[in-house]
């Protein structure tokens, strides 16, 4: 472990974003000191976890410029000099966006995606790019080019996907926070498997300008990942400052959904859901258990089609990716080419109807609480758990709780909880469109009555 010289002082890589900012302001340490510790932490741990696939060679040089700004008392923002990770399907100018594909390893981004640019304008430093499954299109983080990412809580287990590299970096102290994407749960589920907080914002709230092809329509959004709610709030303030305002904390009406239709759920996760609901009730909120009052049939019809058409579109935009793509994705692309515009228009019209039904649901409820995952983390080299609660499941059996939220466009946040063995589990809070502040306030309340972030032994 890298430590500071002062006794009883945690190493710099263990600090929160608020603690970093205060330390810079009081000139107790410099951004370049922090970046050097982060790089050493990466040197010690990354070979075991495989979180990063590319490191910024100018990180310390860029940190020294931040040193100078703080010395002059002219930081670009409170987070000037804070280093974060970026998922490898988000463009950073001058860095490769490999998208987990061998043919795209030399795909150097000419411009940073809008949200990255916002961070850079605030003086936030980019440590590097983190691992994803190929085309960020699987529920585990593994690909033939870079290999599998391991879970800091247990290296034999997966982090989930597709933001698996990003969560491994944040949970192990190789990044203070990071940007991920969530198209079907790809922030919330990996955060659940690693004990982190992750926010999926409202559809189209955050611009995707200068990004990769939008083959998942507005289902996929960029969101912040951190070890605490406060860290996520601080990063979100940089991404969307006008969205982060304090509001009163009224008693909320919360619908608790433990299961969906006939989909099995690990008993520990059901128990954690019930415990979380009791804690929210203790905070003064009204709790009611029920089934989800909207049908997910259109989601289950649209989701596999969208994946196939999307992969076909991605390969059309990046023909160099097709030759090296896994056979699975080549087959998906071939099948995706068979759908026509009328097929997609029908599915999009049904999506709009689904969104209206979900909108009406939030006329009755302020928040929906349900698990982020249906299964605990499984072995790292398995694509998915073959059984949940003793029942056979398919490839998306572990992911049933999250994707419909993306289709609906609603914001959602993962809250870390654990089972009796201290294994990470995640609960998601879901709100109506543009209610990020309501989610963040409730998440802060919940965090205050729980034990907060616990470091995995590996870190």
PyMOL commands that set and color helices and strands:
alter all, ss='L'
color gray80, all
select helices_A, chain A and resi 12-14+17-25+31-49+59-71+102-104+114-121+134-136+164-171+188-194+229-239+241-243+267-282+297-317+319-322+327-336+341-364+397-399+403-408+436-448
alter helices_A, ss='H'
color red, helices_A
select strands_A, chain A and resi 52-55+83-87+125-130+150-151+154-158+177-182+197-200+221-226+253-257+286-289+367-371+387-388+391-392+412-418+424-430
alter strands_A, ss='S'
color yellow, strands_A
deselect
rebuild
show_as cartoon
